[in-house]
Protein backbone atom coordinates (compact mmCIF):
# COMPACT_ATOMS: atom_id res chain seq x y z
CA UNK A 1 0.00 0.00 0.00
CA UNK A 2 1.14 3.56 -0.65
CA UNK A 3 1.89 5.69 2.41
CA UNK A 4 1.76 9.48 2.25
CA UNK A 5 3.73 11.34 4.91
CA UNK A 6 2.03 14.25 6.72
CA UNK A 7 3.42 17.50 5.30
CA UNK A 8 5.23 20.04 7.42
CA UNK A 9 3.79 23.54 7.83
CA UNK A 10 6.42 24.85 5.38
CA UNK A 11 5.35 22.35 2.76
CA UNK A 12 1.59 22.91 2.98
CA UNK A 13 1.59 25.99 0.75
CA UNK A 14 3.36 24.15 -2.05
CA UNK A 15 1.05 21.19 -1.64
CA UNK A 16 -2.02 23.45 -1.73
CA UNK A 17 -0.81 24.99 -4.98
CA UNK A 18 -0.19 21.54 -6.45
CA UNK A 19 -3.63 20.34 -5.34
CA UNK A 20 -5.23 23.35 -7.03
CA UNK A 21 -3.45 22.45 -10.24
CA UNK A 22 -4.53 18.82 -9.84
CA UNK A 23 -8.11 19.93 -9.24
CA UNK A 24 -8.03 21.80 -12.53
CA UNK A 25 -6.54 18.76 -14.22
CA UNK A 26 -9.25 16.57 -12.70
CA UNK A 27 -11.80 18.24 -14.92
CA UNK A 28 -9.86 17.09 -17.93
CA UNK A 29 -10.21 13.43 -17.19
CA UNK A 30 -13.97 13.38 -17.53
CA UNK A 31 -15.13 12.43 -21.02
CA UNK A 32 -15.99 15.96 -22.24
CA UNK A 33 -16.32 16.25 -26.02
CA UNK A 34 -13.42 18.12 -27.66
CA UNK A 35 -13.97 20.93 -30.13
CA UNK A 36 -11.78 19.52 -32.90
CA UNK A 37 -11.62 16.36 -34.96
CA UNK A 38 -10.36 13.50 -32.83
CA UNK A 39 -7.20 11.69 -33.95
CA UNK A 40 -8.37 11.47 -37.56
CA UNK A 41 -5.40 9.42 -38.82
CA UNK A 42 -5.83 6.92 -36.01
CA UNK A 43 -9.53 6.72 -36.82
CA UNK A 44 -8.59 5.54 -40.31
CA UNK A 45 -6.46 2.76 -38.79
CA UNK A 46 -9.34 1.83 -36.50
CA UNK A 47 -11.68 1.66 -39.50
CA UNK A 48 -9.21 -0.76 -41.10
CA UNK A 49 -9.23 -3.12 -38.13
CA UNK A 50 -6.82 -1.69 -35.53
CA UNK A 51 -7.77 -1.25 -31.89
CA UNK A 52 -6.90 2.24 -30.65
CA UNK A 53 -6.86 4.37 -27.52
CA UNK A 54 -5.62 7.97 -27.58
CA UNK A 55 -5.86 11.19 -25.61
CA UNK A 56 -4.16 14.60 -25.51
CA UNK A 57 -4.44 16.89 -22.49
CA UNK A 58 -3.48 20.55 -22.14
CA UNK A 59 -1.61 20.62 -18.84
CA UNK A 60 -1.89 24.41 -18.54
CA UNK A 61 -5.65 24.52 -18.15
CA UNK A 62 -6.79 20.90 -17.91
CA UNK A 63 -8.56 20.80 -21.28
CA UNK A 64 -8.91 17.59 -23.23
CA UNK A 65 -7.74 18.55 -26.71
CA UNK A 66 -8.82 15.34 -28.38
CA UNK A 67 -9.55 11.76 -27.44
CA UNK A 68 -10.40 8.46 -29.07
CA UNK A 69 -11.57 5.47 -26.98
CA UNK A 70 -9.58 7.08 -24.15
CA UNK A 71 -10.73 4.57 -21.51
CA UNK A 72 -10.04 1.43 -23.57
CA UNK A 73 -7.23 -0.53 -21.92
CA UNK A 74 -4.89 -2.15 -24.43
CA UNK A 75 -1.50 -3.84 -24.42
CA UNK A 76 1.00 -1.00 -23.81
CA UNK A 77 4.26 -2.96 -24.29
CA UNK A 78 7.16 -0.82 -23.07
CA UNK A 79 4.98 2.14 -22.15
CA UNK A 80 4.65 0.25 -18.85
CA UNK A 81 8.17 1.47 -18.09
CA UNK A 82 6.69 4.92 -17.47
CA UNK A 83 4.96 3.44 -14.43
CA UNK A 84 8.27 1.98 -13.22
CA UNK A 85 9.98 5.35 -13.53
CA UNK A 86 7.19 7.22 -11.75
CA UNK A 87 6.78 4.68 -8.93
CA UNK A 88 10.49 4.38 -8.17
CA UNK A 89 10.98 8.16 -8.12
CA UNK A 90 8.01 8.40 -5.76
CA UNK A 91 9.70 5.87 -3.46
CA UNK A 92 13.37 6.87 -3.66
CA UNK A 93 15.51 9.89 -4.33
CA UNK A 94 16.64 10.38 -7.93
CA UNK A 95 20.20 10.16 -6.56
CA UNK A 96 19.70 6.79 -4.88
CA UNK A 97 22.52 4.33 -5.49
CA UNK A 98 22.62 0.54 -5.15
CA UNK A 99 25.69 -0.73 -3.32
CA UNK A 100 27.30 -4.12 -3.99
CA UNK A 101 29.74 -5.50 -1.41
CA UNK A 102 32.34 -8.23 -1.29
CA UNK A 103 32.44 -9.81 2.16
CA UNK A 104 34.66 -12.28 3.97
CA UNK A 105 33.09 -14.94 6.19
CA UNK A 106 35.58 -16.92 8.20
CA UNK A 107 39.09 -16.50 9.55
CA UNK A 108 41.42 -14.18 7.64
CA UNK A 109 45.09 -14.73 8.51
CA UNK A 110 48.10 -13.54 6.55
CA UNK A 111 45.98 -12.80 3.52
CA UNK A 112 44.38 -16.26 3.45
CA UNK A 113 40.66 -16.63 4.07
CA UNK A 114 39.73 -20.00 5.56
CA UNK A 115 36.04 -19.42 4.84
CA UNK A 116 33.92 -18.02 2.03
CA UNK A 117 33.74 -14.76 0.13
CA UNK A 118 30.20 -13.46 -0.31
CA UNK A 119 28.96 -11.13 -3.03
CA UNK A 120 26.01 -9.28 -1.57
CA UNK A 121 24.05 -6.66 -3.45
CA UNK A 122 21.06 -4.40 -3.14
CA UNK A 123 19.37 -5.34 -6.41
CA UNK A 124 21.48 -3.15 -8.71
CA UNK A 125 20.20 -3.76 -12.27
CA UNK A 126 23.06 -1.84 -13.92
CA UNK A 127 26.11 -3.51 -12.40
CA UNK A 128 28.76 -3.69 -15.15
CA UNK A 129 31.80 -5.88 -15.73
CA UNK A 130 34.33 -3.30 -14.56
CA UNK A 131 32.62 -3.32 -11.12
CA UNK A 132 33.78 -6.93 -10.58
CA UNK A 133 37.33 -5.97 -11.47
CA UNK A 134 37.11 -3.08 -9.00
CA UNK A 135 35.92 -5.43 -6.25
CA UNK A 136 38.72 -7.89 -6.98
CA UNK A 137 41.39 -5.17 -7.00
CA UNK A 138 40.08 -3.71 -3.75
CA UNK A 139 40.15 -7.15 -2.12
CA UNK A 140 43.72 -7.76 -3.29
CA UNK A 141 44.66 -4.29 -2.08
CA UNK A 142 43.26 -5.16 1.34
CA UNK A 143 45.75 -8.03 1.47
CA UNK A 144 43.62 -10.97 0.33
CA UNK A 145 45.75 -13.57 -1.43
CA UNK A 146 43.75 -16.80 -1.23
CA UNK A 147 40.23 -18.04 -0.54
CA UNK A 148 39.97 -21.60 0.76
CA UNK A 149 36.17 -21.61 0.85
CA UNK A 150 33.49 -20.93 -1.70
CA UNK A 151 32.36 -17.99 -3.82
CA UNK A 152 28.85 -17.25 -2.57
CA UNK A 153 26.39 -15.03 -4.44
CA UNK A 154 23.59 -13.88 -2.15
CA UNK A 155 20.29 -13.00 -3.81
CA UNK A 156 18.99 -10.37 -1.36
CA UNK A 157 16.93 -8.17 -1.50
CA UNK A 158 14.76 -10.75 -3.27
CA UNK A 159 15.10 -14.43 -3.98
CA UNK A 160 15.46 -16.62 -7.05
CA UNK A 161 13.24 -15.47 -9.91
CA UNK A 162 11.39 -17.78 -12.26
CA UNK A 163 10.94 -17.08 -15.97
CA UNK A 164 7.51 -15.51 -16.39
CA UNK A 165 7.81 -14.38 -20.00
CA UNK A 166 8.14 -16.48 -23.14
CA UNK A 167 11.48 -15.09 -24.28
CA UNK A 168 13.13 -15.39 -20.85
CA UNK A 169 12.00 -18.99 -20.52
CA UNK A 170 13.55 -19.71 -23.92
CA UNK A 171 16.81 -18.10 -22.79
CA UNK A 172 17.22 -20.75 -20.09
CA UNK A 173 18.28 -23.10 -22.89
CA UNK A 174 19.72 -20.88 -25.63
CA UNK A 175 20.13 -17.23 -26.58
CA UNK A 176 21.59 -15.36 -29.54
CA UNK A 177 20.66 -11.92 -28.23
CA UNK A 178 21.05 -9.70 -25.17
CA UNK A 179 17.43 -8.79 -24.61
CA UNK A 180 15.99 -11.95 -23.07
CA UNK A 181 18.24 -12.41 -20.04
CA UNK A 182 16.53 -14.00 -17.03
CA UNK A 183 16.15 -11.75 -13.99
CA UNK A 184 18.32 -11.81 -10.90
CA UNK A 185 18.89 -9.72 -7.78
CA UNK A 186 22.61 -9.94 -8.58
CA UNK A 187 23.66 -9.86 -12.21
CA UNK A 188 26.24 -8.26 -14.48
CA UNK A 189 25.84 -6.40 -17.78
CA UNK A 190 22.04 -6.75 -17.65
CA UNK A 191 22.35 -10.51 -17.14
CA UNK A 192 24.66 -11.03 -20.11
CA UNK A 193 28.01 -12.51 -21.01
CA UNK A 194 29.99 -9.62 -22.45
CA UNK A 195 32.23 -11.10 -25.15
CA UNK A 196 35.15 -9.30 -26.80
CA UNK A 197 35.98 -10.48 -30.34
CA UNK A 198 39.42 -9.25 -31.45
CA UNK A 199 40.69 -9.98 -34.99
CA UNK A 200 44.32 -11.11 -35.14
CA UNK A 201 45.98 -11.88 -38.50
CA UNK A 202 44.18 -12.86 -41.72
CA UNK A 203 43.77 -16.61 -41.86
CA UNK A 204 44.07 -17.08 -38.07
CA UNK A 205 41.43 -17.33 -35.37
CA UNK A 206 40.15 -14.16 -33.76
CA UNK A 207 40.60 -13.90 -29.99
CA UNK A 208 37.36 -14.48 -28.07
CA UNK A 209 37.65 -13.15 -24.52
CA UNK A 210 35.57 -11.58 -21.80
CA UNK A 211 35.18 -7.81 -21.70
CA UNK A 212 36.46 -7.55 -18.14
CA UNK A 213 38.52 -10.74 -17.91
CA UNK A 214 41.24 -12.12 -20.14
CA UNK A 215 39.75 -15.61 -19.96
CA UNK A 216 36.06 -16.40 -20.07
CA UNK A 217 35.02 -18.72 -17.22
CA UNK A 218 32.82 -20.83 -19.52
CA UNK A 219 33.72 -23.04 -22.51
CA UNK A 220 33.95 -21.55 -26.00
CA UNK A 221 33.17 -23.94 -28.85
CA UNK A 222 34.26 -23.16 -32.41
CA UNK A 223 36.39 -20.35 -33.82
CA UNK A 224 35.90 -17.04 -35.59
CA UNK A 225 38.27 -16.63 -38.52
CA UNK A 226 40.08 -13.34 -39.13
CA UNK A 227 39.66 -12.10 -42.69
CA UNK A 228 41.17 -9.22 -44.57
CA UNK A 229 40.01 -5.66 -43.96
CA UNK A 230 37.83 -5.93 -47.09
CA UNK A 231 36.20 -9.24 -46.19
CA UNK A 232 32.57 -9.56 -45.20
CA UNK A 233 31.60 -9.80 -41.54
CA UNK A 234 29.78 -13.07 -40.98
CA UNK A 235 30.72 -14.01 -37.41
CA UNK A 236 28.09 -15.14 -34.94
CA UNK A 237 27.94 -15.88 -31.21
CA UNK A 238 25.29 -17.80 -29.33
CA UNK A 239 24.98 -19.12 -25.82
CA UNK A 240 23.73 -22.63 -25.16
CA UNK A 241 23.33 -24.41 -21.83
CA UNK A 242 24.26 -28.03 -21.27
CA UNK A 243 23.58 -29.70 -17.91
CA UNK A 244 23.35 -26.29 -16.25
CA UNK A 245 26.66 -25.04 -17.72
CA UNK A 246 26.67 -22.12 -20.15
CA UNK A 247 28.67 -22.62 -23.35
CA UNK A 248 29.46 -20.02 -26.00
CA UNK A 249 29.29 -21.25 -29.58
CA UNK A 250 31.00 -19.12 -32.20
CA UNK A 251 31.71 -19.22 -35.92
CA UNK A 252 32.01 -17.22 -39.11
CA UNK A 253 34.50 -14.57 -40.11
CA UNK A 254 35.49 -11.13 -38.80
CA UNK A 255 37.29 -8.58 -40.98
CA UNK A 256 40.62 -7.20 -39.85
CA UNK A 257 39.98 -4.06 -37.80
CA UNK A 258 38.91 -2.99 -34.34
CA UNK A 259 37.49 -5.44 -31.81
CA UNK A 260 33.77 -5.75 -31.24
CA UNK A 261 31.76 -6.50 -28.13
CA UNK A 262 28.71 -8.69 -28.20
CA UNK A 263 26.33 -9.52 -25.36
CA UNK A 264 24.56 -12.83 -24.94
CA UNK A 265 22.05 -13.62 -22.20
CA UNK A 266 23.21 -15.85 -19.36
CA UNK A 267 20.96 -18.74 -18.40
CA UNK A 268 21.58 -17.93 -14.71
CA UNK A 269 22.88 -14.38 -14.11
CA UNK A 270 23.67 -15.00 -10.45
CA UNK A 271 25.85 -18.00 -11.31
CA UNK A 272 27.43 -16.06 -14.17
CA UNK A 273 28.42 -13.16 -11.94
CA UNK A 274 29.92 -15.60 -9.43
CA UNK A 275 32.02 -17.28 -12.12
CA UNK A 276 33.23 -13.90 -13.40
CA UNK A 277 34.08 -12.78 -9.88
CA UNK A 278 36.14 -15.91 -9.29
CA UNK A 279 38.02 -15.33 -12.55
CA UNK A 280 38.53 -11.62 -11.72
CA UNK A 281 40.05 -12.59 -8.37
CA UNK A 282 42.36 -15.07 -10.07
CA UNK A 283 43.53 -12.52 -12.60
CA UNK A 284 44.52 -10.02 -9.89
CA UNK A 285 46.47 -12.68 -8.01
CA UNK A 286 43.90 -13.99 -5.52
CA UNK A 287 43.69 -17.78 -5.60
CA UNK A 288 40.01 -18.72 -5.23
CA UNK A 289 39.38 -22.16 -6.77
CA UNK A 290 36.28 -23.00 -4.73
CA UNK A 291 32.79 -23.70 -6.02
CA UNK A 292 30.33 -20.93 -6.87
CA UNK A 293 27.04 -21.31 -5.03
CA UNK A 294 23.87 -19.24 -4.83
CA UNK A 295 22.17 -18.43 -1.52
CA UNK A 296 19.26 -16.28 -0.44
CA UNK A 297 18.07 -14.75 2.80
CA UNK A 298 19.92 -12.80 5.46
CA UNK A 299 23.70 -12.61 5.41
CA UNK A 300 25.71 -14.04 8.30
CA UNK A 301 26.32 -11.54 11.08
CA UNK A 302 30.06 -12.12 11.40
CA UNK A 303 31.24 -10.89 8.01
CA UNK A 304 34.01 -8.43 7.19
CA UNK A 305 33.79 -6.08 4.23
CA UNK A 306 36.62 -6.51 1.73
CA UNK A 307 35.37 -4.19 -1.02
CA UNK A 308 32.35 -2.25 -2.23
CA UNK A 309 31.14 -0.53 -5.36
CA UNK A 310 28.22 1.75 -6.13
CA UNK A 311 26.18 1.51 -9.29
CA UNK A 312 24.57 4.26 -11.32
CA UNK A 313 22.29 6.71 -9.58
CA UNK A 314 18.59 6.00 -10.05
CA UNK A 315 18.01 8.89 -12.46
CA UNK A 316 20.61 7.45 -14.85
CA UNK A 317 19.23 3.94 -14.47
CA UNK A 318 15.79 5.27 -15.43
CA UNK A 319 17.30 7.17 -18.34
CA UNK A 320 18.82 3.98 -19.73
CA UNK A 321 15.61 2.07 -19.10
CA UNK A 322 13.44 4.63 -20.91
CA UNK A 323 15.72 5.70 -23.75
CA UNK A 324 16.84 2.20 -24.70
CA UNK A 325 13.76 0.37 -23.39
CA UNK A 326 15.91 -1.89 -21.21
CA UNK A 327 13.69 -4.73 -20.00
CA UNK A 328 16.18 -6.06 -17.45
CA UNK A 329 16.41 -2.73 -15.61
CA UNK A 330 12.63 -2.34 -15.61
CA UNK A 331 11.82 -5.71 -14.10
CA UNK A 332 14.68 -5.79 -11.58
CA UNK A 333 13.59 -2.34 -10.35
CA UNK A 334 10.04 -3.68 -10.13
CA UNK A 335 11.29 -6.42 -7.79
CA UNK A 336 13.41 -3.95 -5.82
CA UNK A 337 10.44 -1.63 -5.37
CA UNK A 338 8.12 -4.40 -4.20
CA UNK A 339 10.68 -5.75 -1.72
CA UNK A 340 11.29 -2.28 -0.32
CA UNK A 341 7.61 -1.36 -0.05
CA UNK A 342 6.43 -4.61 1.53
CA UNK A 343 9.52 -5.74 3.43
CA UNK A 344 8.96 -9.20 1.95
CA UNK A 345 10.21 -11.20 -1.00
CA UNK A 346 7.76 -11.07 -3.95
CA UNK A 347 6.62 -14.49 -5.10
CA UNK A 348 7.24 -13.56 -8.72
CA UNK A 349 7.21 -10.75 -11.24
CA UNK A 350 3.42 -10.61 -11.40
CA UNK A 351 3.28 -10.27 -7.61
CA UNK A 352 5.99 -7.60 -7.63
CA UNK A 353 4.11 -5.63 -10.28
CA UNK A 354 1.11 -5.09 -8.00
CA UNK A 355 2.92 -2.07 -6.61
CA UNK A 356 3.03 -0.55 -10.08
CA UNK A 357 -0.71 -1.13 -10.58
CA UNK A 358 -1.45 0.51 -7.25
CA UNK A 359 0.71 3.51 -8.06
CA UNK A 360 -0.98 4.07 -11.43
CA UNK A 361 -4.36 3.76 -9.72
CA UNK A 362 -3.22 6.35 -7.15
CA UNK A 363 -2.12 8.74 -9.90
CA UNK A 364 -5.42 8.37 -11.80
CA UNK A 365 -7.48 8.96 -8.67
CA UNK A 366 -5.40 12.01 -7.80
CA UNK A 367 -6.50 13.46 -11.15
CA UNK A 368 -10.11 12.30 -11.39
CA UNK A 369 -11.06 12.44 -7.69
CA UNK A 370 -13.10 9.29 -8.24
CA UNK A 371 -12.39 5.65 -7.53
CA UNK A 372 -11.06 3.73 -10.52
CA UNK A 373 -10.06 0.11 -10.99
CA UNK A 374 -6.32 -0.49 -10.96
CA UNK A 375 -4.94 -1.49 -14.36
CA UNK A 376 -3.64 -5.01 -14.82
CA UNK A 377 0.18 -4.95 -14.83
CA UNK A 378 2.14 -8.20 -14.63
CA UNK A 379 5.58 -6.79 -15.45
CA UNK A 380 7.40 -3.49 -15.40
CA UNK A 381 9.10 -4.12 -18.72
CA UNK A 382 5.87 -4.62 -20.66
CA UNK A 383 7.04 -7.99 -21.98
CA UNK A 384 3.82 -9.55 -20.69
CA UNK A 385 1.14 -8.97 -23.38
CA UNK A 386 -1.54 -9.25 -20.67
CA UNK A 387 -0.56 -5.81 -19.33
CA UNK A 388 -3.32 -3.27 -19.87
CA UNK A 389 -3.27 0.53 -19.87
CA UNK A 390 -5.56 3.07 -21.49
CA UNK A 391 -4.59 6.43 -22.93
CA UNK A 392 -6.41 8.02 -19.98
CA UNK A 393 -4.36 5.95 -17.52
CA UNK A 394 -1.10 7.05 -19.13
CA UNK A 395 -2.06 10.70 -19.46
CA UNK A 396 -3.15 10.75 -15.82
CA UNK A 397 0.26 9.33 -14.87
CA UNK A 398 2.02 11.93 -17.01
CA UNK A 399 -0.08 14.74 -15.51
CA UNK A 400 0.64 13.48 -12.00
CA UNK A 401 4.38 13.56 -12.69
CA UNK A 402 4.17 16.98 -14.35
CA UNK A 403 2.60 18.50 -11.25
CA UNK A 404 5.20 16.88 -8.97
CA UNK A 405 7.98 19.46 -9.08
CA UNK A 406 10.36 17.28 -7.04
CA UNK A 407 10.32 14.25 -9.31
CA UNK A 408 9.37 15.70 -12.70
CA UNK A 409 12.90 16.73 -13.80
CA UNK A 410 14.30 13.20 -13.45
CA UNK A 411 11.18 11.67 -14.99
CA UNK A 412 11.13 14.00 -17.98
CA UNK A 413 14.90 13.72 -18.42
CA UNK A 414 14.60 10.02 -19.22
CA UNK A 415 12.34 10.59 -22.22
CA UNK A 416 13.52 10.72 -25.82
CA UNK A 417 13.41 13.77 -28.09
CA UNK A 418 12.78 12.38 -31.60
CA UNK A 419 15.66 14.25 -33.24
CA UNK A 420 18.05 12.52 -30.79
CA UNK A 421 16.28 9.15 -30.73
CA UNK A 422 18.34 5.95 -30.94
CA UNK A 423 15.69 4.49 -33.28
CA UNK A 424 15.37 5.69 -36.87
CA UNK A 425 11.58 5.43 -37.05
CA UNK A 426 11.31 8.31 -34.58
CA UNK A 427 13.72 10.58 -36.48
CA UNK A 428 11.13 11.33 -39.17
CA UNK A 429 8.55 14.09 -39.35
CA UNK A 430 8.23 17.84 -39.05
CA UNK A 431 10.61 20.17 -37.21
CA UNK A 432 8.00 20.56 -34.48
CA UNK A 433 7.79 16.78 -34.02
CA UNK A 434 11.55 16.40 -33.93
CA UNK A 435 12.18 19.17 -31.41
CA UNK A 436 9.05 19.85 -29.34
CA UNK A 437 8.20 16.29 -28.28
CA UNK A 438 9.68 14.05 -25.56
CA UNK A 439 8.26 10.55 -25.41
CA UNK A 440 8.51 6.85 -24.65
CA UNK A 441 7.65 4.19 -27.20
CA UNK A 442 6.31 0.69 -26.83
CA UNK A 443 6.28 -1.97 -29.54
CA UNK A 444 5.51 -5.69 -29.70
CA UNK A 445 4.78 -8.29 -32.37
CA UNK A 446 3.33 -11.29 -30.56
CA UNK A 447 0.56 -12.33 -29.95
CA UNK A 448 -0.53 -9.18 -31.79
CA UNK A 449 1.17 -6.00 -32.88
CA UNK A 450 1.57 -3.07 -30.50
CA UNK A 451 2.74 0.45 -31.26
CA UNK A 452 2.38 2.93 -28.43
CA UNK A 453 3.76 6.39 -27.71
CA UNK A 454 3.26 8.61 -24.67
CA UNK A 455 4.92 11.74 -23.38
CA UNK A 456 4.87 15.52 -23.53
CA UNK A 457 4.66 18.17 -26.24
CA UNK A 458 5.93 21.71 -25.76
CA UNK A 459 3.47 24.32 -27.02
CA UNK A 460 4.55 27.38 -29.00
CA UNK A 461 3.67 29.46 -25.94
CA UNK A 462 5.98 27.37 -23.76
CA UNK A 463 3.14 25.41 -22.14
CA UNK A 464 2.78 21.64 -22.05
CA UNK A 465 0.54 18.93 -23.45
CA UNK A 466 0.51 15.31 -22.23
CA UNK A 467 -0.46 12.67 -24.77
CA UNK A 468 -0.76 8.92 -25.22
CA UNK A 469 -1.71 6.80 -28.23
CA UNK A 470 -1.70 2.99 -28.43
CA UNK A 471 -2.45 0.95 -31.53
CA UNK A 472 -3.02 -2.79 -31.09
CA UNK A 473 -3.69 -5.45 -33.66
CA UNK A 474 -7.09 -7.10 -33.39
CA UNK A 475 -8.81 -10.37 -34.23
CA UNK A 476 -9.52 -9.03 -37.72
CA UNK A 477 -6.13 -7.35 -38.27
CA UNK A 478 -3.61 -9.05 -36.01
CA UNK A 479 -0.56 -7.15 -37.26
CA UNK A 480 -0.67 -3.45 -37.99
CA UNK A 481 2.68 -2.51 -39.59
CA UNK A 482 4.79 -0.42 -37.24
CA UNK A 483 5.38 2.30 -39.83
CA UNK A 484 1.62 2.70 -40.41
CA UNK A 485 0.78 2.92 -36.71
CA UNK A 486 3.66 5.29 -36.04
CA UNK A 487 2.84 7.47 -39.04
CA UNK A 488 -0.79 7.79 -37.98
CA UNK A 489 0.07 8.76 -34.40
CA UNK A 490 2.73 11.21 -35.56
CA UNK A 491 0.39 12.78 -38.15
CA UNK A 492 -2.28 13.45 -35.51
CA UNK A 493 0.25 14.88 -33.06
CA UNK A 494 1.81 17.08 -35.75
CA UNK A 495 -1.65 18.54 -36.35
CA UNK A 496 -1.83 19.41 -32.65
CA UNK A 497 1.66 20.88 -32.73
CA UNK A 498 0.62 23.09 -35.67
CA UNK A 499 -2.35 24.43 -33.67
CA UNK A 500 -0.58 24.88 -30.36
GIHU-V810443 format. One line per field, one symbol per residue. burial: + if it has 9 or more other ideal C-beta (glycine too) atoms within 8 Angstrom, else -. A space follows every 50 residues. Layout:
burial=???
//
This chain:
burial=-----------+--+--+--+++++++++----+---+++++++++--++ +++++++++--+-+++++++-++++++++++++++++++----+--++++ ++++++-+---++++++++++++++++-+-++++++++++---++++-++ ++++++++--+-+++-++-+++-++--+-++++++++++++++++++++- -----+-++++++--+++-+---++++---+---+-+++++----+++++ -+++++----++++++++++++++++++++++++-+++-+-+++----+- --+-+++++-+-+++++++++++-++++++++++++++++-----+-+++ ++++++++++++++++++------+++++++++++-++++++++++++++ ++++--++-+++-+++++--+----++----++++++-++++++---+++ +++++++++---++++++++++++--+--+-+-++++++++++++++--+
//
